[in-house]
Amino acid sequence: MAVAQVLRALVGAGRFQDALEQFREMAAPESRRPDVQLLAATAATRMGELDLGTGLGVEALGQFSTRGDRDGRMRTLNLLGAIHWERGQIGEAEWCFADALQLARQLDDTLMQARAYNNLASVAHLQGRSDEAAALYRGALLAYQRLGDRRGTAETYHNLGFAYRQAGEWREAENAAANAVRHAEVVGEPALLALVLGAKAELSIERGDPALAGRELERAARHAESAGDEIGRAEVHRVEALNALRLGDWQRALSHALTAHSVAMQHESVLLAAECAGIAACASKALGQTGDAAEYRLQAEAGFRQLGAKRLLEELGSDLAD
């Protein structure tokens, strides 16, 4: 099998660390092919190496543009949008996703249209445009279901669960979370399972069942560890912190929040860092550590403002109200 095919198979199987190692062992000129660079950029991004992902992605985009390769441009723009999203550059992310969607429509690429809908919906959801987000998520879900794409279906049900939770539609949120887990189990990718189980645990916390949340988090942690997914492990710590808050275990909540916050900062994940800082502020306040609470609150507010996340800002203010 050609080296590029091996790389493509590794990325497709979610073995991102192995894919990066394979890329680093490749010799030029193969390592400089834009399709290879895009695969490596995807793996780097999934492993949290955003500088590497950006550099490879920008180089690939330039080559695809020079060649007039609209398909390559489309896929690279979608990836660069995801990197902008992680870094909290929401305007740039939305531009990349919208451009990718336009190209997908020109090429009649249903799969990429679904991905772009999903990504644009996440931007709308973060910024409080709930109806727009729900409509885009449903469009993505229908497209993935028509394609028989279980991974995309699982991710979209996962995202829909957040949208339903925000609207207080608990039955729909629980159904979406259960469907996300069901499809993820068929896919069998550990990082995906960690993602959807963590979200299911967060829903269990909000529904007042911390014991069930704890069991779901144990499963999520095992899958994140199996995947070597640092951001996935950090997400588990974030939800562990929320569960500890619900149980009144302030010190444990603070410890989990700060562990996740450290990883988020290393990987330039602005949303995760802001969420963790908000949890740390709540825990510190409960522990009587008012100076630390004020500092963590400022960090959280700065992150949420950068993201345009007005709802999260309002929730933080409510959680920390005297």
Secondary structure, 3 states (H helix, E strand, C coil): CCHHHHHHHHHHCCCHHHHHHHHHHCCCCHHHCHHHHHHHHHHHHHCCCHHHHHHHHHHHHHHHHHHCCHHHHHHHHHHHHHHHHHCCCHHHHHHHHHHHHHHHHHHCCHHHHHHHHHHHHHHHHHCCCHHHHHHHHHHHHHHHHHHCCHHHHHHHHHHHHHHHHHCCCHHHHHHHHHHHHHHHHHHCCHHHHHHHHHHHHHHHHHCCCHHHHHHHHHHHHHHHHHHCCHHHHHHHHHHHHHHHHHHCCHHHHHHHHHHHHHHHHHCCCHHHHHHHHHHHHHHHHHCCCHHHHHHHHHHHHHHHHHHCCHHHHHHHHHHCCC
